[in-house]
Amino acid sequence: MNDRVSKEGNITRNKVAVPPRKKKKSSVKEWNFGKPTCTCQHCGALFWYEERTRGKGKGPPSFSLCCKQGKVDLPTLKKPPTYLSNLMCKEKGKRSRNYMDNIRVYNSMFAFTSMGGKVDREINNGSGPYVFRMNGQNYHRIGTLLPEEGDKPRWAQLYIYDTENEVKNRIDASTSSHNRESIDSHIVLGLKNMLDRENVLAQTFRMARDRFKEGDYHNVSLRLIRKRGGDGRQHNMPSASEVAALIVNDTSENQKGRDIIVHYKDTGPRRISENHPKFMPMQYPLLFPYGEDGFTNKILYRDN
């Protein structure tokens, strides 16, 4: 702006047009490496070409990150329950699109365990995009069967405590006020019914709920058994009684590398062994809808 003084001493200002600033072009180009295009000839797992095993010479690429080039017998995945299949197909309508858009929230609602680790709280100190950084190793923890008096149920407790209001309790425990409206309570109810019907872990914790309803709950613990006779990844899916046992007056404190012991009350969250076959199914029940076993260090090699 330019100031101008008149003969009378009045000051007026003339506005000067300022050209709009030109936006700087970003020097960062988007790069897309595409979808995985290679398939393991032994188990059918999908890979990118750069993940191939090096030094194999000519011929089709081979991979060892999945089944060690056919040495490990990985069972084929079961088809997901019909209700879950419909939710995962966006063409099914508005409800399916809502599920896919909020799939991590819905999984968190039904997770039996919580994820822990040392989160870096100081990295987001500028105006850039949000960054989540965790130092060291992350781990999974499990709490008690029932919440302390005055506390709201969380994680596995939601399968046992105040199940008459379970849908509301799950939404309240897994969402904040600003994103609660995006959650469909009908989907939550449908997932609850599906897991009760199909998931052996859900059936296990419902077994504890039924025991508590009978009034017998003092000094009761739930032991999730690590070593079992059969392979619970796919074939001969174990029943709830084979996966876990309700025990009374258990004084065992050390569960590292052994069974997962879920105590009644009065103990804080406990870290569970990453070698337990239910380590991943308890954190991601919608990826393991039947509660089938995940990784364990007792998976056998093929006979041949």
N, C-alpha and C positions, 0 to 999 in steps of 0.2 A: 504494500500500500504506500502511496505517495501523499505527503501532507502539503497543503497549500494554504498560505496566509493571505486573507483579503485586506483591502485598504482599511476596513473597519476593525481589523485585528481578529476577525473570526477565522478559526481554523477549520478547513474542510479536508476530507480525505477522498482521494480517487482510488477506487478499487482496480487493482491490476489482475487480469486473468492469469492464473497459474496453470500451466499445462499439466495434465494428469501424469503421475509417475508411471513409468513403464515397469511392468512386472519383470523381475529377473527370471530368466529361464533357468530351470534346475539343471545342474550338470550331472545329476544322477539319473541314469536311464534304467527303466524297468527291465528286469531280466527274468524270464520264465523258463525253467528247465523242463517243463512239461510233465506229463504223467509217467509213471513207471511203465516201461514197455517190454521188460524181460520177465520171463517166468522160470522158476526153478523146475527143472525136469523131473524132480523127485516128489516134491510136495505141492507144487503149484503156487508157491508164494510169489508175489510181485516185487520186482526190483528195478532200480535204475541201472543202466549199463555200467556206470562207474562203480557200482557196488560189487562187481564181479570179483571172483578169486583171481588174483594175478598169477602170471607165470604158467598158464595152462596151454600156451601155444595156440595153434589154429583150432577152429571148430567153434561150436556154439558156446557162449559164456556159461560158466558154472558159478554157483553161489554156495556159501557155507554159513551165512548168518542165520539161516532158518533151521535146516535139519542136518547140518554138517554133511552136505552132499549125499543125503540118503541114509546116513548112519543112524539117525534118530527117527523113531516111528512116531510121527506127529499125526494125531487123529484128525479126520476131516471135521469141519465145523458143522454142528447141527443147524438146521434152519431155525431162525428165531421164532418165538410164538407169534401166532397170527396177529394179535393186537399190536405187537411191536413192529412187525413187518408193515402193517398199514400205516403206522405213525411215521415210519422212515421213508415213505413214498410221498413226496410233496404233491404229486398229482392227485392225491386222495382228497385234497381240499384244505380249508383254512386251519383246521385242527392239526393236521399233519405238518403244515408249514410252521405253525406255532411251536410244535415239538422240536423240529429241526433247528429253528432259530434259537431255542432255549435249552438245547439238549444237555449242556453241561450243568445247568441249574437243576434240571429234572434228575440227572444222575446223582448230584450232590444230595438231593432230598432223600434218596434211598440208600446212600452209602452207609455201611456199617462202621467204617473207620474214618478218621480225619487224617489229613496230611500235615506233616510237621517238617521243620527245618529252620535254618538260620536265614531269615529274610533280610536283605539289605534295605533298610528304611531311608537311607541317605541319598540314594541314586536319583530320586525324582525331586531334584532341587532347582530345576530350571523350568523353561516354558515349552520344552519338547514333549514328544509323545510319552505316555506312561510306559515305564519299563519295570518288569518284574524280574528281580535277580535274587537267586538263592545261593548262598555260599556253603560249600561242603555238600554232604549227602542229605537227600530228603528221606523221610521215613513215614511210616503209617502208625497211628496210635489208636487204641481202643479204650473206651471208658468203662464205666460200670453198667450193670444191668438196669439199675434204677437211678434217677437223678437224686441229688441231695435235696433235702426239704427246702422249698422255696425256689429251686432252680427249675428251669424249663428243660424238657427232654431234648436230647440231641443224638444224632447218629444212630447207633444200634438201639438206644433207649426208646426210640420212636416205634420200634416193633413190639414193645412191651408195655410201656406206660401210657395211660389215658388213650387207648386206641379207639374209644368212642368218638374222639375228636381228632383222629389221626390226620386227616387231610389238612385241616387247618393248622395243626401242630407242625406238619412237615413244611408247609408254605412259610409259616412264621420263622421256622428255624433256619431256612435256607435262602431267604430273600430279605432285602431291605425295603423300606417304604416306597422308594422311588421306582423299583422295578417289579413290585408285587403285582401290579395290574397286568403285566405281560404274561403271567402264569395262569393257565387254564386249570381250574380245580377238577374238571371232568377228566382231564388227562391224568392228573395225580391219582384220582380214584381208580381209573382204569389200570394204571401201572401197579398200584397197590394190590388190586385183585389178581393181576397177572403174576406178580411175584409170589403172592400167597399160594397160588395154584402150581407154579412151575419151579420156583427157586428153592433149593434144598436149604440154603442158609436162612431165608425168610421163615421157612417152616421150622427150623431149629429154634429161632428166637421166639416164634409164636408158641412153641412148646414150653419155653420158660414162662411166657405170659400166662398160659393156662395153669401152670403150677402155682404162680403167684395169686391167681384168682381164687384158688382153693384155700388161700390164707397161709400157705406153707412157703415162707420166703426167707426166713432168718438163716444166715450163714449158707445160703445156696449159691453155688457158682456154676458157670457153664464152661465146659472144657471142649474146645474144638480140636479134635484129634488130628495129629499130623500124620502118623504112620497108620496106614490101613492096608488091608489085604489086596483090594482091587485098585485099578487105575480109574480115578475119578475124573479124568479129563474128558472122556467121551463114552466109552463103552461101559456098560453096567453101572450107570449112575447110582451112587450110594444114596441110601435113605437118610432121613434126618437122624435116626438113632445110630447110624454108622458114622456120621460126620461128627456128632457131638454127644456129650453126656452131661446130665445134670448131676452135680455132686454136692454133698452136704458136709460142712465142717472141713473144707479143704484148707490146709495151712501152707500149701506150696506157694512160694513167692517168686521163684526163679522160673521164668518161662522162655528165656532166651534160647532160640534154636530148638524149642520143643513145642508142645501143644500151646495153643492160645487159651489162656484162662481169663474169663470175664467174671469178675467178682460182683457180689451183690451191691455193696455200697462202701463208702469210707476209704476208697483208694482213688488216686488220681489217674489220668490217662496213662496207659502203658504202651511202650513201643513193642511192636510185634515183629517176629522174624520174617525177613524177606524170603526165606526159603520155605515158609509154610505154603502148602498148595492153595490155601484160601487167601493169600496175601493180596493178590490182584482182584479176585472176584468180590472181596469185601469192599474194596475201594471203588470198583466200577461195576456195579450190579447190572447196569443196562448193556454192558459189553459181554457180561457173563450171565445172561438171563436165567439160566438153569442152575447157577451156582457151581458149575463144573470147575474142576481144579485148574489152576494156572501152572506156572513153572514150579518145579521142585527138583532138587538135585538128585532125586532117586529115579528119574526117567531113564529107562533102559535103552541100550543100543539094540539094533536089529540082530536077530540070530545069525543072519548070513553076512 
